[in-house]
Amino acid sequence: MTINEAFQQFLGIDVDGRAIDLALLNANLDGSGKYDASLRVAVERSTIDLLFQQIAVVSETESQYSTSKDAKIMRERLLYLARKYGRKDIVSALTGSVKISNISRIR
């Protein structure tokens, strides 16, 4: 199995191959290289940004061809990975929760 194929498995949705190539390039991974378990963290972590981009587009139609993705499942997968790898920016963007750390400035 190649790193590109492993990336697609961790991603769990169909996306344009060029987007996958770019995500792997940004993560300094060679998609044609052989995947092994020691690369799991790097490959899984590299799916987060692409998943975040893809969550905005849940359906596409071109001529008679139409595809759709389950936004709820994508969101849950993205939140799981973002929390697992400490991506607080993604978690806060998806949850919209505000955390007050210093109440003294509010009074």
C-alpha positions as CSV (number, residue, x, y, z in Angstrom):
1,M,0.0,0.0,0.0
2,T,1.3,3.5,-0.9
3,I,1.1,6.5,1.4
4,N,-1.4,8.0,-1.0
5,E,-3.7,5.0,-0.7
6,A,-3.4,5.1,3.1
7,F,-4.2,8.8,3.1
8,Q,-7.4,8.1,1.1
9,Q,-8.4,5.4,3.6
10,F,-7.8,7.7,6.6
11,L,-9.7,10.5,4.8
12,G,-12.7,8.3,4.2
13,I,-14.2,10.4,1.4
14,D,-13.6,10.8,-2.3
15,V,-11.7,14.0,-3.2
16,D,-9.7,15.2,-6.2
17,G,-6.4,13.5,-6.5
18,R,-4.6,16.9,-6.8
19,A,-6.0,18.0,-3.4
20,I,-4.5,14.8,-1.9
21,D,-1.2,15.4,-3.6
22,L,-1.1,18.9,-2.2
23,A,-2.0,17.8,1.3
24,L,0.8,15.1,1.2
25,L,3.3,17.6,-0.2
26,N,2.4,20.1,2.6
27,A,3.0,17.3,5.1
28,N,6.4,16.5,3.5
29,L,5.2,13.0,2.6
30,D,5.8,11.2,-0.7
31,G,2.5,9.8,-1.8
32,S,4.2,7.1,-4.0
33,G,6.2,5.8,-1.0
34,K,5.4,2.6,0.8
35,Y,3.2,3.0,3.8
36,D,3.9,1.3,7.1
37,A,2.5,1.7,10.6
38,S,5.2,4.1,11.7
39,L,3.8,6.7,9.3
40,R,0.2,6.5,10.8
41,V,0.4,9.7,12.8
42,A,1.9,11.8,10.0
43,V,-0.6,10.5,7.4
44,E,-3.6,10.7,9.7
45,R,-2.6,14.2,10.8
46,S,-2.2,15.4,7.2
47,T,-5.9,14.6,6.5
48,I,-7.2,17.2,8.9
49,D,-6.8,20.3,6.7
50,L,-8.2,18.6,3.7
51,L,-11.2,17.3,5.6
52,F,-11.8,20.9,6.9
53,Q,-11.8,22.2,3.4
54,Q,-14.1,19.5,2.1
55,I,-16.7,20.0,4.9
56,A,-17.8,23.2,3.2
57,V,-18.9,21.3,0.1
58,V,-21.1,18.4,0.8
59,S,-22.7,18.0,-2.6
60,E,-21.6,18.6,-6.2
61,T,-23.4,18.4,-9.5
62,E,-21.9,18.4,-13.0
63,S,-24.2,17.7,-15.9
64,Q,-25.9,14.4,-15.0
65,Y,-23.3,13.4,-12.5
66,S,-24.0,14.2,-8.9
67,T,-22.2,13.3,-5.6
68,S,-23.0,14.0,-2.0
69,K,-21.2,13.4,1.3
70,D,-22.6,13.0,4.8
71,A,-21.7,16.3,6.5
72,K,-22.4,14.9,10.0
73,I,-20.0,12.0,9.6
74,M,-17.4,14.3,8.1
75,R,-17.7,16.7,10.9
76,E,-17.5,14.0,13.6
77,R,-14.4,12.5,11.9
78,L,-12.8,15.9,11.7
79,L,-13.6,16.8,15.3
80,Y,-12.1,13.4,16.4
81,L,-8.9,14.0,14.5
82,A,-8.6,17.6,15.5
83,R,-9.0,16.8,19.2
84,K,-6.6,13.8,18.9
85,Y,-3.9,15.9,17.3
86,G,-4.4,19.1,19.3
87,R,-5.8,21.3,16.5
88,K,-7.7,23.7,18.7
89,D,-8.2,26.1,15.8
90,I,-10.3,23.5,13.9
91,V,-12.2,22.4,17.1
92,S,-13.2,25.9,18.0
93,A,-14.2,26.7,14.4
94,L,-16.5,23.7,14.3
95,T,-17.9,23.9,17.9
96,G,-18.2,27.6,18.2
97,S,-17.8,27.4,21.9
98,V,-16.1,30.2,23.8
99,K,-13.9,29.6,26.8
100,I,-13.3,32.4,29.3
101,S,-9.9,32.0,30.9
102,N,-9.7,35.3,32.9
103,I,-13.0,36.6,34.3
104,S,-11.4,39.6,36.0
105,R,-11.4,41.6,32.8
106,I,-15.1,41.1,32.3
107,R,-16.1,42.9,35.6
